[in-house]
């Protein structure tokens, strides 16, 4: 896999993580209006389940393809793709923080 493909796949993974976290953040921001403010046992259960689901999905988006490449003997490509994805995520975090601070 060449550098251009790694850049593209890393970018897609990072954008997928950004879109997913944006949707979850929107749900949490509007949770009182959407689900009510009643304190019940199911609120914390739902939050913990959402946390587990989020960790699984984000882990799959970030580590899925690199793990596949690694297990197929393409270790150097797997590491390059993982670091590309992490780099794109860092760029997205910087952009989001720049918007937040302005």
Secondary structure as UniProt FT lines:
FT   HELIX           3..29
FT   HELIX           31..35
FT   HELIX           41..71
FT   TURN            72..73
FT   HELIX           75..101
//
